[in-house]
Amino acid sequence: MCEKLKEHKQNKMRYQKWIAWGSLIAGFCWGILFSYFAVEEVIPDTIRIEKGETQNFDFHVPITAEMKQEGMEVFGNQSPMVDKDKITLDLNESFSLKSQQQGNYFMSCKLFGLFPIKAVSVEVVDKEQVVPCGVPVGIYVKTDGVLIIGTGSVVGNDGMNYEPAVNLVNSGDYVKTVNEQVVENKDDLIEKINQSQGEPVILGIMREEEYIQIKVEPVKTEENDYKLGIWVRDDLAGVGTLTFYDSEGKYGALGHPVSDMDTGLTVSLSEGTLYEAEIAGITKGEKGNPGEISGVITYLDQYKLGSVEENTSVGIYGKLQRVPEDGQKNQHYQVSLKQNIEKGEAVIVSSVSGERREYTITITNLDYNSDNKGILFQVTDPDLLNLTGGVIQGMSGSPILQNGKIIGAVTHVFVQDSTKGYGIFIENMLQH
């Protein structure tokens, strides 16, 4: 009996030892996996360097890098092991990139020289200068097709409720045609549905870049009045901030896309116009309420500033036919690439008070791989905090300057803390 008890204790100890070793190995593997993804996040997906300039980088991780194409000179700062197109990086050591010609290259990065991390796109670009603005603008765009924002029920002339389009169309669909006839706007859509006299119609729908056709039977609600039970929109308007323009009059604004307020989706636009805007009021940001700028837009030709030609994930773009009065005396600023941005003090340029001025902020973190939330900052300027509570809706696109260069633009506010916001790297806006 004692021997069996002793054997049982020994087996239990061995079992516990194996569990301990297993837990240790599992923890080690999870640690390696976590470190792998952490290192991957530290290294940018894309690096841009200016032609003819030596650019230093320090990721503080033990990686090696190898260029995949000719034409790029690669060398280390502290006697690295380098051959024609290869560089070895050691922990806490930096490396440099330089090229005398524009072009695109790929840099293969490995952890400890063994484990592939990622292929980094390296782009050699010319130095750029733009004029930072920070003035409010009115934005009016027409959708490319009639945007469906939802479905609902309709009451037929028999008094019954019908939902003819439910489960057939989705929010975010664009009606392009009815019975293969092009739809110009929502009034045209209504007219074509009424012309059907209740016969089934074929809707040509653009859904997530795919064109499909859907058969829907309109419901007669009154004499010569037929409905599909869909809520639609064919235009949008709002107030934002003009970020920059260049020597050719090309501009960028907002730093994020124009999105539909109901679906939350990026609007597919056919055309648009930029107008002068006048600030009519300010709702101060509070916890849970980001606040907003109320603006007045006058849709007359004499107030037109230019066209809206593109709506992208990093802003809207077009060409100015004239520069806003508040932006006419602004000077050109050199563009700063993201690796040259520093944590610490910077300024936002904004006309939120009615006059264009600079407000101090503190940059607290940088995410090189984010599309339009790469700069995390906190408003420290007492005047701006007193006026708006920090960042509010309508300030999107306000330029951010540091060390005499333009580095980005405001894009988002923290709903629970309006003193904090995100910004986009200016190079992302310029590479749309």
C-alpha positions in Angstrom: 0.0 0.0 0.0 2.8 2.4 0.9 4.6 1.5 -2.3 1.5 2.3 -4.4 1.1 5.6 -2.5 4.7 6.5 -3.1 4.5 5.6 -6.8 1.3 7.7 -7.1 3.1 10.7 -5.5 6.0 10.3 -7.9 3.7 10.1 -10.9 1.9 13.2 -9.7 5.2 15.1 -9.3 6.3 14.1 -12.8 2.9 15.1 -14.1 3.2 18.5 -12.4 6.7 18.9 -13.8 5.5 18.2 -17.3 2.7 20.7 -16.9 5.2 23.3 -15.6 7.6 22.7 -18.6 4.6 22.7 -21.0 3.4 26.0 -19.6 7.0 27.5 -19.8 7.4 26.4 -23.4 3.9 27.6 -24.4 4.6 31.0 -22.7 7.9 31.2 -24.6 6.2 30.5 -27.9 3.5 33.0 -27.2 6.2 35.5 -26.3 8.0 34.9 -29.6 4.7 35.2 -31.5 3.8 38.5 -29.6 7.3 39.9 -30.2 7.0 39.0 -33.9 3.8 41.0 -34.4 5.1 43.8 -32.2 8.2 44.1 -34.3 6.1 44.0 -37.5 4.0 46.9 -36.2 7.2 49.0 -35.4 8.5 48.7 -39.0 6.5 50.9 -41.5 4.8 49.3 -44.5 6.1 52.1 -46.6 9.2 54.3 -46.3 9.6 57.5 -48.4 12.9 59.2 -48.7 13.8 62.4 -50.5 16.1 62.1 -53.6 19.7 62.9 -52.8 19.1 63.1 -49.0 20.6 60.6 -46.5 17.7 59.3 -44.3 18.4 57.7 -41.0 16.1 55.1 -39.3 16.2 53.5 -35.9 13.5 50.8 -35.2 15.2 49.7 -32.0 14.8 46.0 -33.1 17.4 43.4 -34.2 16.6 43.1 -37.9 18.5 42.7 -41.1 17.4 44.3 -44.4 18.1 43.5 -48.0 17.2 45.6 -51.0 15.4 43.8 -53.8 16.3 46.1 -56.7 19.4 47.9 -57.9 19.9 51.6 -57.7 19.7 52.1 -54.0 22.8 52.8 -51.9 22.4 51.2 -48.4 24.8 51.7 -45.6 25.0 51.6 -41.8 26.1 54.1 -39.3 28.3 52.0 -37.1 30.5 49.8 -39.2 27.7 47.4 -40.3 28.3 44.3 -42.3 27.4 45.5 -45.7 27.9 44.3 -49.3 26.5 45.6 -52.5 22.8 45.7 -51.5 22.6 44.3 -48.0 22.8 45.8 -44.5 22.8 44.1 -41.1 21.0 45.9 -38.3 21.8 45.4 -34.6 19.7 46.3 -31.6 19.8 50.0 -30.8 21.7 50.7 -34.0 20.3 52.8 -36.9 20.6 52.4 -40.6 20.5 54.8 -43.5 19.0 54.9 -47.0 20.1 57.1 -49.8 19.4 57.3 -53.6 20.3 59.8 -56.3 17.3 58.9 -58.4 13.6 58.6 -58.0 12.1 55.1 -58.1 10.4 52.4 -56.1 12.3 49.6 -54.3 11.5 46.8 -51.8 13.4 46.1 -48.6 13.1 42.6 -47.2 13.4 42.7 -43.3 14.2 39.7 -41.1 14.2 39.3 -37.4 17.7 38.2 -36.1 18.5 37.7 -39.8 16.4 34.5 -39.8 12.6 35.2 -39.5 11.0 37.1 -42.4 9.1 40.1 -40.9 7.8 42.1 -43.9 8.7 43.5 -47.3 8.8 47.3 -47.0 8.1 49.5 -50.0 10.8 52.2 -50.3 9.9 55.2 -52.5 12.4 57.8 -53.5 10.5 61.1 -54.0 11.3 64.8 -54.8 11.1 67.4 -52.1 7.6 68.9 -52.0 6.2 72.2 -50.8 2.5 73.2 -50.3 0.6 76.1 -48.8 -1.1 75.1 -45.5 -4.6 76.7 -45.2 -6.7 75.9 -42.2 -9.8 77.8 -43.5 -13.4 76.5 -43.4 -14.9 75.4 -46.7 -18.4 74.3 -47.8 -18.4 70.9 -49.5 -21.3 69.9 -51.8 -21.2 66.6 -53.7 -23.5 64.6 -55.9 -23.6 60.8 -55.6 -22.7 58.6 -58.5 -26.1 57.0 -58.8 -28.9 57.3 -56.3 -27.7 56.1 -52.8 -30.0 53.7 -50.9 -29.8 54.4 -47.2 -32.5 52.0 -46.1 -35.8 50.2 -46.7 -39.2 50.6 -45.1 -42.9 49.7 -45.5 -45.4 51.5 -47.7 -49.2 51.6 -47.4 -50.8 50.5 -50.6 -54.1 52.0 -51.9 -55.8 48.9 -50.4 -54.7 49.9 -46.9 -52.2 47.1 -46.5 -48.6 47.4 -45.5 -45.9 46.2 -48.1 -42.1 46.0 -48.1 -41.3 45.5 -51.7 -37.5 46.0 -51.5 -36.8 44.4 -48.1 -34.0 41.7 -48.4 -33.4 42.7 -52.0 -31.5 45.9 -51.7 -28.9 46.9 -49.1 -27.9 50.2 -47.4 -25.1 51.6 -49.4 -26.3 50.3 -52.8 -26.4 52.8 -55.7 -29.3 52.7 -58.2 -27.7 53.3 -61.6 -30.5 52.3 -64.0 -34.2 51.4 -64.1 -35.1 48.9 -66.9 -31.6 49.7 -68.3 -32.4 53.5 -68.5 -29.8 55.6 -66.7 -31.0 57.3 -63.5 -29.9 60.9 -63.2 -31.1 61.7 -59.6 -33.7 60.8 -57.1 -36.4 62.8 -58.8 -35.6 60.9 -62.0 -35.8 57.6 -60.1 -39.3 58.5 -58.7 -40.5 59.4 -62.2 -39.3 56.1 -63.7 -40.9 54.1 -61.0 -44.2 55.9 -61.6 -43.9 55.2 -65.3 -43.9 51.5 -64.6 -47.6 51.6 -63.6 -47.0 48.9 -61.1 -45.2 46.5 -63.4 -42.0 44.9 -62.0 -38.9 46.9 -62.7 -35.3 45.9 -63.1 -32.9 48.0 -60.9 -29.3 48.2 -62.0 -27.4 48.3 -58.7 -23.8 49.1 -57.9 -22.9 47.1 -54.8 -19.3 47.3 -53.5 -17.9 47.8 -57.0 -20.1 45.0 -58.4 -22.9 45.7 -60.8 -26.0 43.6 -60.3 -29.6 43.6 -61.4 -32.6 43.2 -59.1 -36.3 42.7 -59.9 -38.7 44.7 -57.7 -42.4 45.2 -57.9 -43.6 48.7 -57.1 -46.6 49.2 -54.8 -49.4 51.5 -55.8 -50.1 54.0 -53.0 -52.3 56.5 -54.8 -53.5 57.2 -58.3 -50.4 57.3 -60.6 -48.2 57.0 -57.5 -46.0 53.9 -57.0 -43.3 53.3 -54.4 -40.4 50.8 -53.8 -40.2 51.3 -50.1 -36.6 52.6 -50.2 -35.1 55.7 -48.6 -32.7 57.4 -51.0 -30.2 60.3 -51.3 -28.5 61.9 -54.2 -26.4 64.6 -52.7 -24.6 65.7 -49.5 -23.3 68.9 -48.0 -21.2 69.9 -45.0 -18.4 72.1 -43.6 -14.8 71.0 -43.4 -11.3 72.5 -43.5 -9.1 73.1 -46.5 -5.7 71.5 -45.7 -3.4 72.7 -48.4 -3.0 73.7 -52.0 0.1 73.6 -54.3 1.5 75.9 -57.0 -0.9 74.5 -59.6 -4.0 75.1 -57.5 -4.5 71.4 -56.6 -5.8 71.0 -53.1 -6.5 68.4 -50.4 -9.0 68.7 -47.6 -10.5 66.8 -44.6 -7.9 64.0 -44.3 -10.7 61.5 -44.3 -13.5 60.6 -46.8 -16.9 62.3 -47.1 -19.2 59.6 -45.7 -22.9 59.2 -45.6 -24.4 60.1 -42.2 -26.8 57.2 -42.2 -24.8 54.3 -43.7 -21.4 55.5 -42.5 -20.0 54.5 -45.8 -17.7 56.5 -48.1 -19.7 58.3 -50.7 -19.2 57.4 -54.4 -19.4 60.9 -56.0 -20.0 61.9 -59.6 -19.1 65.6 -59.1 -18.8 68.2 -56.4 -18.1 71.8 -55.6 -16.1 73.6 -53.0 -17.6 76.8 -51.6 -16.7 79.6 -49.2 -18.1 78.9 -45.7 -18.8 81.2 -42.8 -18.7 79.9 -39.2 -22.1 80.6 -37.7 -21.6 78.9 -34.3 -19.6 76.5 -32.2 -20.8 73.7 -30.0 -18.1 73.0 -27.5 -16.8 69.5 -27.1 -17.7 67.6 -23.9 -17.3 64.0 -22.7 -19.5 61.9 -24.9 -20.2 64.8 -27.3 -17.4 65.8 -29.7 -19.0 69.2 -30.5 -19.1 70.8 -33.9 -18.8 73.8 -36.1 -22.0 75.2 -37.6 -21.4 76.8 -40.9 -23.3 78.8 -43.5 -22.7 77.9 -47.2 -24.0 80.1 -50.0 -24.5 78.1 -53.1 -23.9 80.9 -55.6 -21.3 81.1 -58.4 -19.5 84.0 -56.8 -18.8 81.9 -53.7 -17.4 78.9 -55.6 -13.8 78.0 -54.7 -13.2 75.0 -57.0 -14.2 71.5 -57.9 -14.4 68.3 -55.8 -13.1 65.5 -58.1 -12.0 62.7 -55.7 -13.3 61.3 -52.5 -10.7 59.0 -50.9 -9.9 57.4 -47.6 -7.3 60.1 -47.0 -9.4 63.2 -48.0 -11.1 65.0 -50.8 -9.2 66.4 -53.8 -9.8 68.8 -56.7 -8.6 72.1 -58.1 -9.1 75.6 -56.9 -10.4 78.2 -59.3 -9.5 80.8 -56.6 -7.8 80.8 -53.2 -10.0 81.6 -50.1 -9.3 85.1 -48.9 -7.9 83.9 -45.6 -5.4 81.6 -47.4 -4.1 84.1 -50.0 -1.2 85.4 -48.0 0.1 82.0 -46.7 3.5 80.9 -47.6 4.8 77.6 -48.9 6.0 75.1 -46.3 8.2 72.1 -47.0 6.6 68.7 -46.5 8.0 66.6 -43.6 8.1 62.9 -44.1 6.7 60.8 -41.2 10.0 59.5 -40.0 11.1 63.1 -39.3 8.1 63.9 -37.1 8.9 64.2 -33.4 6.8 63.6 -30.3 6.3 66.8 -28.5 5.1 70.3 -29.3 3.4 71.1 -32.7 0.7 73.5 -33.8 -2.7 73.2 -35.5 -3.6 76.0 -38.0 -7.3 76.8 -37.8 -9.7 79.7 -38.5 -12.2 78.3 -36.0 -12.2 81.6 -34.0 -13.0 83.6 -37.1 -9.3 84.4 -37.9 -6.6 82.1 -39.0 -4.1 81.4 -36.2 -1.9 78.6 -34.7 -2.8 76.6 -31.6 -0.4 74.5 -29.6 -0.7 70.7 -29.3 1.5 67.9 -28.0 2.1 64.9 -30.1 2.0 61.8 -27.8 2.3 58.9 -30.2 3.0 58.0 -33.9 1.7 55.0 -35.8 3.6 54.8 -39.1 1.2 52.2 -40.6 -2.1 54.0 -40.1 -3.9 55.5 -43.1 -5.4 58.6 -41.3 -4.8 58.1 -37.6 -1.0 58.1 -37.6 -0.6 61.1 -35.3 -2.0 61.0 -31.8 -2.1 64.4 -30.1 -3.6 66.4 -27.2 -4.6 70.0 -27.4 -2.8 72.2 -24.9 -3.5 75.7 -26.1 -5.7 77.4 -23.5 -7.5 79.6 -26.1 -8.6 76.7 -28.2 -9.6 74.7 -25.1 -11.7 77.6 -24.0 -13.2 78.1 -27.4 -14.0 74.6 -28.5 -12.9 72.2 -25.7 -10.3 70.8 -28.0 -11.0 69.2 -31.4 -14.6 69.4 -32.8 -16.3 68.2 -35.9 -15.6 70.6 -38.8 -11.9 71.0 -37.8 -11.0 67.9 -39.9 -8.3 68.9 -42.3 -6.7 71.6 -40.1 -3.0 71.5 -41.0 -0.5 70.4 -38.3 3.0 72.1 -38.4 6.2 71.3 -36.6 9.7 72.7 -36.9 8.7 75.0 -39.7 7.3 72.2 -41.9 3.8 70.8 -42.6 3.5 67.3 -41.1 -0.2 66.4 -41.3 -3.8 67.3 -40.7 -6.4 66.8 -38.0 -8.8 63.9 -38.8 -10.6 62.6 -35.7 -11.6 63.5 -32.2 -11.9 61.2 -29.1 -15.7 61.2 -28.3 -14.9 60.7 -24.6 -12.2 63.3 -24.5 -12.3 66.2 -27.0 -8.9 67.4 -25.9 -7.4 64.4 -27.8 -7.4 63.7 -31.5 -5.8 62.0 -34.4 -4.1 63.3 -37.4 -3.0 62.0 -40.8 0.6 62.2 -42.1 0.7 64.8 -44.8 2.7 62.4 -47.0 -0.3 60.1 -47.0 -2.5 62.9 -48.2 -0.1 63.7 -51.0 0.2 60.1 -52.1 -3.5 59.5 -52.5 
